[in-house]
Amino acid sequence: MTSDTPSSSTQPPPPTTIQSRRSIYVGGLADSITEVTLRSAMISFGPIRSIEMPRDYAKGTHKGFGFVEYEDCEDAAEAIYNMDGSELMGRVLSVSLAKPHQHKLGSHKPVWSTDEWFKEQSGGQDEEKPKEKQNAAADAAALKENAPVPSS
């Protein structure tokens, strides 16, 4: 017996690194920590796919945290369990599951829901419009006063 509906052979896309629970956040890194040092501290929990340490280009150092992506999610969980609260180069580490970057604006409203955002984006042009309207009104009044009176 065959079905009239086509079989759906499409599968959902594979999860991103953060969704797959293989990537961990490592915070509290000392300035002297390099990718090699971080790799040697974390390799004991399993094979590492990649390490990223965002840089502060003004200072020329990393920002004090990094991301370690493991080949297997169980290795990442083991690293979190063993390394969270541990010490590396005199600093206490904060190790947790990596989360996607979220913009924090202080509320759940869009930034354009207030007039201040539009004023900032327009460069203060809204403040000049009332002056333009006043000037246009003054010009119109002056034209009325100086307009020739039709004779009958």
C-alpha positions as CSV (number, residue, x, y, z in Angstrom):
1,M,0.0,0.0,0.0
2,T,1.5,3.3,-1.1
3,S,0.8,6.7,0.4
4,D,-0.3,9.7,-1.6
5,T,1.9,12.1,0.3
6,P,5.5,12.3,-0.7
7,S,8.0,11.0,1.9
8,S,9.9,13.8,3.5
9,S,13.5,12.9,3.2
10,T,14.7,16.4,4.3
11,Q,16.3,16.5,7.6
12,P,16.8,19.5,9.8
13,P,20.1,21.3,9.4
14,P,22.9,20.1,11.7
15,P,23.1,22.0,15.0
16,T,25.6,24.8,15.2
17,T,28.6,24.4,17.4
18,I,27.0,26.1,20.4
19,Q,23.7,24.2,20.0
20,S,25.6,20.9,19.9
21,R,27.0,21.5,23.4
22,R,30.6,20.9,22.3
23,S,31.8,24.4,22.8
24,I,32.6,25.7,26.3
25,Y,33.3,29.2,27.6
26,V,36.5,29.6,29.7
27,G,36.6,32.9,31.6
28,G,39.0,34.4,34.1
29,L,42.1,33.8,32.0
30,A,45.3,35.6,33.0
31,D,47.0,37.9,30.5
32,S,49.9,35.5,30.2
33,I,47.7,32.6,29.0
34,T,48.1,31.7,25.3
35,E,46.2,29.3,23.1
36,V,48.9,26.7,23.6
37,T,48.6,27.0,27.4
38,L,44.8,26.8,27.3
39,R,45.0,23.8,24.9
40,S,47.4,22.0,27.3
41,A,45.1,22.6,30.2
42,M,42.0,21.4,28.4
43,I,43.3,18.5,26.2
44,S,43.2,16.0,29.0
45,F,39.4,15.9,28.7
46,G,39.3,14.9,25.0
47,P,40.3,15.9,21.5
48,I,39.9,19.6,20.8
49,R,38.5,20.8,17.5
50,S,39.3,24.5,18.0
51,I,40.3,27.2,20.4
52,E,39.3,30.9,20.1
53,M,40.5,33.7,22.3
54,P,39.0,37.0,21.3
55,R,41.6,39.8,21.2
56,D,41.6,43.3,22.5
57,Y,43.5,45.0,19.7
58,A,44.0,48.2,21.7
59,K,45.9,46.4,24.4
60,G,47.4,43.7,22.2
61,T,46.2,40.9,24.4
62,H,43.2,38.6,24.7
63,K,40.1,39.8,26.5
64,G,40.4,37.4,29.4
65,F,38.2,34.6,28.1
66,G,38.2,32.0,25.4
67,F,36.1,29.3,23.8
68,V,37.2,25.6,23.5
69,E,35.3,23.4,21.1
70,Y,35.7,19.6,21.6
71,E,35.1,16.8,19.2
72,D,32.5,15.2,21.5
73,C,29.9,16.8,23.8
74,E,30.7,14.4,26.6
75,D,34.3,15.7,26.6
76,A,33.0,19.3,26.9
77,A,30.7,18.3,29.9
78,E,33.7,16.6,31.6
79,A,35.8,19.7,31.1
80,I,33.1,21.9,32.6
81,Y,32.7,19.6,35.6
82,N,36.4,19.4,36.3
83,M,37.6,22.9,35.4
84,D,34.9,25.2,36.7
85,G,36.3,26.9,39.8
86,S,39.8,25.5,39.3
87,E,42.9,27.6,39.2
88,L,45.2,28.3,36.2
89,M,48.2,30.6,36.5
90,G,46.9,32.1,39.7
91,R,43.4,32.9,38.4
92,V,40.2,31.0,39.2
93,L,38.5,29.9,36.0
94,S,34.8,30.1,35.2
95,V,34.0,27.3,32.8
96,S,30.5,26.8,31.4
97,L,28.6,25.9,28.2
98,A,29.1,28.5,25.6
99,K,26.0,30.6,24.8
100,P,25.2,32.5,21.6
101,H,26.0,36.2,21.7
102,Q,23.0,38.3,22.8
103,H,22.6,42.0,22.5
104,K,21.7,43.5,25.9
105,L,19.9,46.8,25.5
106,G,18.1,46.8,28.8
107,S,14.7,45.8,27.6
108,H,12.9,43.5,25.2
109,K,11.7,46.5,23.1
110,P,13.3,47.2,19.7
111,V,15.7,50.2,19.8
112,W,13.5,52.1,17.2
113,S,10.5,52.0,19.5
114,T,11.5,55.3,21.0
115,D,12.0,58.7,19.4
116,E,15.5,59.1,20.8
117,W,16.8,56.4,18.5
118,F,15.5,58.2,15.5
119,K,16.9,61.5,16.6
120,E,20.4,59.8,17.0
121,Q,20.2,58.2,13.6
122,S,19.0,61.3,11.9
123,G,21.8,63.4,13.4
124,G,19.5,65.8,15.1
125,Q,17.7,66.8,11.9
126,D,14.3,66.6,13.7
127,E,15.3,69.5,15.9
128,E,15.9,71.7,12.9
129,K,12.4,71.1,11.4
130,P,10.5,73.3,13.9
131,K,12.9,76.2,13.0
132,E,12.3,75.6,9.3
133,K,8.5,75.6,9.9
134,Q,8.8,78.9,11.9
135,N,10.8,80.4,9.1
136,A,8.3,79.3,6.5
137,A,5.4,80.7,8.5
138,A,7.2,84.0,8.9
139,D,7.9,84.1,5.2
140,A,4.2,83.4,4.5
141,A,3.1,86.2,6.8
142,A,5.6,88.6,5.2
143,L,4.3,87.7,1.8
144,K,0.7,88.3,2.8
145,E,1.6,91.8,4.2
146,N,3.4,92.8,1.1
147,A,1.1,91.2,-1.4
148,P,-0.5,93.7,-3.8
149,V,-4.2,94.4,-3.1
150,P,-6.3,93.7,-6.2
151,S,-8.2,96.8,-7.3
152,S,-11.8,96.5,-8.3
